[in-house]
Amino acid sequence: MTYTVNGKNFDEVPAPGQCLRTFLRGLGHFGVKKGCDAGDCGACTVWVDGDPVHSCITPAFRAEGREVTTIEGLGSPGGLHPMQRQFRDAPGFQCGFCTAGMIMTSATFTESQKADLPRALKGNLCRCTGYRGIEDAVKGVVGIEDAAPGRAVGTSVGAPAANDVVTGRAEFTMDTRMEGMLHLKVLHSPHAHARIVSVDKSAALAVPGVHRVYTWEDVPRRPYTTAIHTDHLVDPDDTFILDDTVRFVGQRVAAVLADTVAAAEEGCRKVVVRYEPLPAVFDPEAAMADGAPQLHGSDDPFVRDPVHNVLLELHSHIGDVDAGFARADVIHEGTYFSPRVQHAHLETHGSIAWMEDGRLNVRTSSQSPSIAKVKLSYLFALRPDQLRVFCVRMGGGFGGKQEVISEDLAALATLDTGRPVCFEYTREEEFTTASPRHPMSLTVKLGAKSDGTLTALQVRNVSNTGAYGNHGGETLYAGGAAVMIYRCPNKKYDAYSVYTNTIPSGALRGYGMTQPAFAVESAMDELARALHIDPLELRRRNIVLPGDPLVAMHDGPDDVMFTENGLGKCIDLVDAALARTADRPPPGPEWLVGVGVAASLHETAPPTDHVSEAWVTLGNDLIYEVAVGTSEFGEGTSTAHVQIAATQLGTTPSRIRLVQSDTDRTGFDTGAFASAGLFVAGNAVLRAANAVRDRILEFAAAQTGVHVVMCSMEDESVVCGDQRMSLAELVALARARGIRFTAARKAYGSPRSVTSNTQGFRIAVHRVTGEIRILQSVHAADAGALINPAQVRGQVEGGVAQGIGFALTENYQVDAGGAMVNPNLRNYRIPTYADVPRTELLLVDSSDSVGPMRAKGMAECCVNPVAPALANALHDATGVRFRALPLTPERIYSRLGEQQSVQRA
């Protein structure tokens, strides 16, 4: 069979039933991505005779004799196609995993299609950008800027990898081939709770190409937690690589290693397992009751009450809430529910392991290769020098890759066989086995005087941690931020993290604060209406102010710096923006219009230990190498680190070479989560760059005889008084004396500051269908000093879009047996271009950050106020309060129908 790909002809016979995506990737065209293998996301889009197609659902044989074009054939870094250039210059990407498909689709658009992007882009999904950057790219809007030497910070410079991303040459985790690579697939439990009685491997091992079948008897019996934190003791060691007891539908039972993915999958189907089903419990309240099925024993001393399935419980109070409620003129109480939601990063989890010079190498999609290395060293009894863990570019994370869940099995198989092993999740496995957000049920009770002054604030939080406790405790602690935001002399917080026979919950953007924010901000809105006070005014009267203690669960000292009223400024900006559109008419008589707001406060680093080390070196080629362990997965830290270094070294980003996320080539880094990639690692880069600058200036001062205070960096020179020395001269002189201009510095996640965010929506709700249309979205943020304005905008737009999905469209449906019934992007429904409005971003001018250059991270906090603002707008429009997410049309329709029936009666 003859094929033409990117203008080159060759003869090749695809495997029976092979799709065009895997066929092209097998030929080395790694710009063709896998996001779904179901025709849902468009990441695999290529052209066949000039027409865009989803190659994952196109049989490879259909391309015979036709012209196939991939992103690599559209243009090159030195000769970009106009659409590639537009995506680079907008910028139209963040993580970049969807970008090749977006470009291949967009490059075929006619003018009429560009005018109707909701329809034209319906086949391409993006989880990062919120689609506004993509819209700008398609329409040719330029957002990136050039930076003058020493002035990169504050400029919207482009990402270092931009050209590679838009041409499909940027390497993601699975974009490589190795001689003799084996493939690993997993057999998953069909039971929510069962004991494995026996496993018969014989039929699986008889499948041609199958090399190994691993069960719990074949792996190290070492308990651990999949969660990633510097201090592993904050999470329970309640997990094994493979276990003889399964506690949720989807848990690993066996792993099959084979020559091909197809053989490994067939091997999984041939493994015969006998189970002894055990009683299961799915509701956390039921799990805490006497006599409930017990999921875990008492081996882990950090499990609070295994008999009642309680991983952790928190009880704290400040003042006397009973006395506070007694003094209240108005009391509101309600229970609010936030369900499971999935990260849906388009790149699924995956790892590739191999041996090299007697050392284990693991190439993985992880937000923390440093801690992944620590865990693998522990699990397999390896010395640190026997193991390397590294990341290339990642296709999104959002907290989902703050786990070790693919690295262990790949490492196990390579250590056993000595051969390279690839373990890549399917989209279905992402939904059914990776860790979604914790479902939480929160009862909020508020008391206030008639003037709106809070007298008591009480919260009871029951969190469903699922079958295992990864992140169960830390997310419970984090929820206190929703209590911290308001001044009140009497507070009480009771919280429980509870084991159930459901998929283990984990870290997701907002990390334990999004769910309590929905509850508290909805309750504040209800209290405001009971008091007949404007909801924003009620917040103004009660938010914490500089000088107030940030009191959540205790009134002891903390490490948070809080000197400006950023939150008050955010509230004022949103209030003014919504007032400007107050007289806009509804879309029609069948639509109800409402306005809703919500606020949030977020600490700029996690409360647990967080550390990052950066190395900066001036090379003989006069390029500064910046080495830092932080992974890049769309949050833009690599760009920010380059900007910080360039500014401190008086040069341009083009003279910074970044090395990152490789335990052989970078220092320790806790990980890129909780906005620490900017706040902590950025400070490490700042300090290391300053140290190198100071060494260069001191050396130059000694050579010129000028006091060092009279010396300054000017791109490729150092000016000392009226003398100028080139860096080339200085490097040559230093090298002759055995001197290198290099420095390493560490930074920690303490002290911290706070970010503030306020979200406002104007929405229309259809009286009959329950459909919601967002007429206006406005978001105010206190981001401190802006390292890269375009990136800040992109992070907020992406966070708001993700929050809209959590609130309106995404529905993680589980049946009575604990199994997810819609494990695909099409039926789970992350937002498409048509679902996401353009959000007006308003930035507060503040400088109270202790972050690098006074910056604050914006990747995480912006999601927190989105869902409650939508719920509050829905109530304002309809008069019906919805206390459970998601706010789907069928739920709204049902409640509106009930209301109309009551009114008619």
Disulfide bonds with the S-S distance in Angstrom:
Cys711-Cys720 2.43
